[in-house]
């Protein structure tokens, strides 16, 4: 189940006081722990209400009021989206909020997301279901000729994602159908990248087909980070397109890594495409 963890505003956040490097580091460590646990979906800080507005409707007519707003304690300064198994799990993560923030004097609020199952059947719900006909996830699966462990460990190091599964043939009933020297090979691997997954498995003999005609795409806000990732993936491989400015992106490049997987790395793809 999905929860929004809301960090309530205070005098400093409403004045636009930016967090110190100590607080930024503590929050990054906290988010990293949640990412490694596979519960962190996304999160953002919000600018003060002096830079925002409210839109209120009276008899269907909108009234726009610019900030700032009073009742500071009821306002929001930021939020995180968590994917957990229960309210108790969400509370457990909320209790780990960094004490460096506001000297340990913060207020958080947890709210669970509605799901389609919460509503009674009917025409209105059917229309919402029709709008949500897209799959919950779209993941990429790559086959390897016995190098899956090496590949997925490498990709985890490059991307900083959470290697949430690395299951061998020998750990499953499939062990009976493969040679003994394949029991340590990988039947299922999953690298979680902010809720998107790069999955893989080792495939023996004629069942293996080298990746062809498809690339794994990674988009980065920071051009320097994007270039670092591109360089790491290209090392020992072959560059198909140098990482440079294009008409559709601030930076873009394509490479085949040393394990045969093709990648597209980009920074600031333009919305017109």
Helices and strands as residue ranges (DSSP letters): E 2-8, H 11-14, H 21-36, E 40-45, G 49-51, E 53-58, E 61-66, G 72-74, E 76-83, H 87-94, G 101-104, E 108-112, G 116-118, H 123-131, E 140-144, H 148-159, E 162-168, G 169-171, G 173-177, G 180-182, E 186-193, E 196-202, G 205-207, E 216-220, H 223-234, E 238-244, E 249-256, E 262-269
